[in-house]
Amino acid sequence: MKAVIAVLWLGLAATAWACSVERDASAPSATRIAEPTDVIDQHLMIALGQAKNFHHKAKVYMTDGNLAAAQAAVREILSLRFPRGAAEADDVRNDARALLAKLLMSQRQLDEAMRTVDEGLAQSQRASFFVANLYTVQGEIHEARAAALDASGEPGKAAAIDERHAAIASYDRSIQINAKLQTAIAEDR
């Protein structure tokens, strides 16, 4: 009996020792304690939460047909302060600009919609899905302009063709950005 207890004791001691041995730092661990550098900044979390709520408000206003209030809610997103250098800030703002441009398009404010998209593209610091989406919305604006020019009759036909070509160029740019991002993701795997 003493031999069995001794073996069990040795087994428990070996297990405890094995559990206390330092793990390889690169190995993932579900029980690893978060380091201070792992934690997302509270300022960023607050800004992201605010953006999400303004976005939801805009969607509710859109559902009710109150496009002016929806635009105001989206513009609030653009005025939020994010921590310096937060990549999420560009993404949130570009997403908001795309939505704002679509709202403006729905009210036939095509020039203002294009200015909104152009501002986002000019301020973007890196390629992302959200930048690609701005190019997609830019293409939609060019298409809307082409349709308006077509509706004006013969005098607008040449300009409409130019707008359709600009739409294709915008869509191609969006496709290129997304393809580059997909390649980078595939290489990381």
GIMO-V775881 format. One line per field, one symbol per residue. burial: b if it has 9 or more other ideal C-beta (glycine too) atoms within 8 Angstrom, else e. A space follows every 50 residues. Layout:
# GIMO-V775881
burial = ???
This chain:
# GIMO-V775881
burial = eeeeeeeeeeeeeeeeeeeeeeeeeeeeeeeeeeeeeeeeeeebbebbeb beebbebbbebbeeeebebbbebbbbbbebebbeebbbbbbbbbbbbbbb bbbbbeeeebeebbebbbbbbeebeeebebbbbbbbbbbbbbbbbbbbbb eeeeebbeebbebbebbbbbbebbbebbebbeeeeeeee
